[in-house]
Amino acid sequence: MKVLAIIVLYNPDINRLIQNIEAVSTQVDEVVLVDNGSNNIDAIVDKIKIPVKYIFNKNNVGIAKALNEGFEYAVSNNFDWALTLDQDSVPEEHLVEVYKKYLHLPDIGMLTCNFIDRNSDIVLEEEQDAEYYTVSRCITSASFCSVKAYIKSGGFDDYMFIDYVDHDYSAKMYKNNYKIYRINYDGLLHEIGHTKVYHFLGLRAVSTNHSAFRQYYMARNNIILAKKYPEYYKMTNRIVVELCRWIVIILFEKNKMKKLSRRFKGIKDGVKYKTSDN
């Protein structure tokens, strides 16, 4: 069984990236770095001494297209599984070994694990007591993905570009009769924006403090999910999610007007989006 690690790069912190590669390289057969036009790529190539494969893009083509490039490398080189990692994530040293214990589970499209956000030091995914259980979606980082399922699903949607790419791909797994299992194991030190947790009127609010650039794609793709997969993502629920994001930005984040303006533009473009059924 051949396992490939895929890490998409865009102006990464090189020291953190090296930590990431050092942690994963001993767990897999090969590491491929898909660079999206990083302005520090020369320094990256110079400082990374562990053997890796590079795929270079001149510009930022987005996380979805870059992941497709990594998976196409996996397909062409007969890999069976791909471990996808964000550039700033660091996997636990036995993560792949743990995943391999669960490959007997039926209809696996992806395996995922619990992850801890380095900024808040909490497990951000809701945990259950079971050793493993199915989930409706999972984040891209630390996902152990079947290459066969990737081929059948048609891969990632390039148009999504950056945000909710993982939600979209998770929905494709289920539409193609695959399942996503979460292994109840803290396997990843991760970073979501600059996460802070607040308590307001007895409620827990999570602020990711993403840039205005990201806010556009978060809002647009939030609406697109409901249009593409109404059986999994109800539009009413997506609207509630959007309203909650606006409230968190207004109450807790900086650059409020710029972020809200970009989200509003994202909503408008999401409403205009045409699915193949339209």
N, C-alpha and C positions, 0 to 999 in steps of 0.2 A: 504494500500500500504506500503510495507516494503522496507526501503532504507538502504543499507550497504555502509559504507565508506571503501575503500581499499587503504592502504598506503604501498608501498614497501620500505624496509629499506636496506641500505648498508652503515655502518659506519656513521650514521647521526650526525649532530650537535644536541645534545639532547635538548638544550634550544629551538632551532627553531622547533624541532619536537613536543615538548610539546605545543608550540604556535599553531601549526598546529592542533593537537588533540583537544586542548581546543576550537578552533574556529569551528571545524566540529562536535564534539561529541554531541552538543545540537541540531544539525540539522538532525541527522540520528538516526536510531534505534540501530545500532551497528557499532563499528569500528574494523576492522581486520588489524593487522600489519603482513605483510609477510616479515620475516627477511632473507636476503641472506648472512648469515654467518658473520654478523657484529662483529668486534673485541671488540666492547663496548656494546654488547647485555646485559650483566649482569647489567651494569649501567643503561641501558635503562629500563629494567624491574623494577629495584629498584626505579627509579625516577618518573616513570609514575604512578600516583595515580588514574587517571581516568580509570574506567573499560574498558578493551579492550580484544579482542581475539588475540592470537598469533599463527602464523604458522611459524615454525622454519625450515630453510634449513641449513645444515652443511657448505655448500659452496655457492659461488655466482653462482646461476643458471641462472642469467640474469633477466632483467625486464619482458620479455615476459612470461617466464615460471612462474615467481612469480605472475604476474597478472592472469595467468590461474588458479593458486592455489587459489587466492582470489576469482575469479569468480566461481570456483567449490564449494567453501564454500557457496557462495551466492545461487547457484543452490540447493545444498543439504539442505539449511535451508530456502528455499522458499522466498528468497528476489526477489522483482520485479525490482528494480533499484539499480545500484551501482555507487557511486561517487568515481572516482579514483583520487588520489592526489599524487604528488611527495612529498618526505620527507621534502623538504625545501620550499614548497609552503604554503601559508596561505590564506584560502578562506575567502571571505567577510561573515559577520555573517548571512546574509539573502540569501545566494546563493541558497540553496536547495529550500527555499520558492519561490524564483523568478522562478527557473526552473519548479516547479510544476504548475505554471500558464500557461505553454506552452505545457503541455502534451496532449492537444487536437489536436496538429498539426499532420498531416497524416504521417504514415510510419516512425516514429522516431526510429533511431538506436542509436543516441547520440545527446545530447544537449551540447553546449559549450558556452563560454562567452569571453569577452575581457579580456586580462591579461596585467598587468604592470610588466616590469622587474625591480627588486629591484636595480640592478646595474646601469641602465641607466635612470630610472624613466620615461620611455616612454611606450606607448602602441605599442607592437611589431606586432600585427596582424593588417592588413589593415581593417579599419572600414568603414561601410556604414551608410547611414542615416536611413535606415529602422529599425523598432523595432526588427525584426528578419529576417534572410535570410539563405538560404542553402549555405554550403561551401563544398568543395571537401575533406577536411581533417581537423583534429583538433589535438591539443596536448593531451596527456594522462591526464595531471593534470587538474582537475576541469571538466572533462568530466562526464556527467550524462548519464549512459549507460543502455540501456534496457537489462535485463538478457535474455529475450526471443530472442533478436537479437544476443546476444553472443552465445547462444546455436545453433541457425540456421547457423551462420557464421563459426562455428568451432573454434572460439577463436583466440588467439594470436599465432603467429608463433615463437615457441621456438628458432629456428635457428637464427632469427634476433638478439637475445640476448639483445641488448640495444638500438641502434640508429635506427631511422625510424620505430620502432615498431608501433608507432601511425599512420604513413602513411600507413603501411601495413594493419592495422586493419580498417582504414577508407576506404580503397579500398574494403575490404571484405564487409563492410556495403552496399556499392552501388552494388556490384556484387550479393548481396542477397536481393536487392530491398528495402533497407532501406535508409533513408536520414539523413544527419547531419545538424542541425540547429545551427547557432550562434545567441544567444540572445545578443542584443546590450547593454551590461551591464558590467561594470568593476567589475568583481567578484573575481579576483585572483591576489595576489601579488606573483610573480613567479621569478625564477632565471634560466637563461640559461647560463651554464658555468660561465664565468666572462666577461659578455658582455660589449663591448665598441663600441661606434658609432664614425666612422671617416668620414671626408669629403675629397675626393680626386678628383681633376680635375672636380669639380662640381658634383661628384657622391657621394651618401651615401653608406658607407660600414659598415657592422656589423660584428665585430669580436667576436666570442664566447670564444676564448682562451681555447678550450678543450684540454685535455691531449693527448699525443701521443697514449695512449691506446684507447681512444675514437675515434681518427682520423681514425684508422683502420676500425672500424665498420661503421663509417659514410661514408667512401668511398666505402667499400664493399657493404653495404646495399643500397646505392644510385644506384649502378649498378643493384643489385638484383631486386629492385622495377620495373625497366624498363623491366626486363626479365619476372617477374611474372605478371605484369599488363600493357602490352603495350598499352591497350586501354585508360589508365589513365596517364601513365608516358612514354613519348617518350624518346627513348635513346638519341636522339640529345639534348633534354632539360637537361637530366641528365648529359651529358658531359659538357654542358655549366655551370651547377651548380658546377661541380667538378673543372672546370677551375677557376671559381670565387673564390672557397675555396682556391685554391693554391695561387692565386694572393693576397688574404687577408692575408694568413699566411706569404708569402714572404715580404709583405710591413709592416705588423703591429705586428706580433706575435713573441714570443721568441721560442727557441728550434726549429728553422725552419727546419733544416735538419732531425732531428729525426721525427718530425711530417710528413714531406713530404715523408720520407721513409716508414712510417707506412701506409700512404694513398696509396702509390704506391703498397704496398703489398695487401692492401684491394681491390684495383682495379683489380689486377690479380686474386684474389680469387673470386671476383664478376663475372668476365668474365667466370671463370670455373664453376660457379654455374649451376646446371642442374634443370630445372623446371620439373613438372610432365608431361609436354607436350613433353619434349625432349626424 
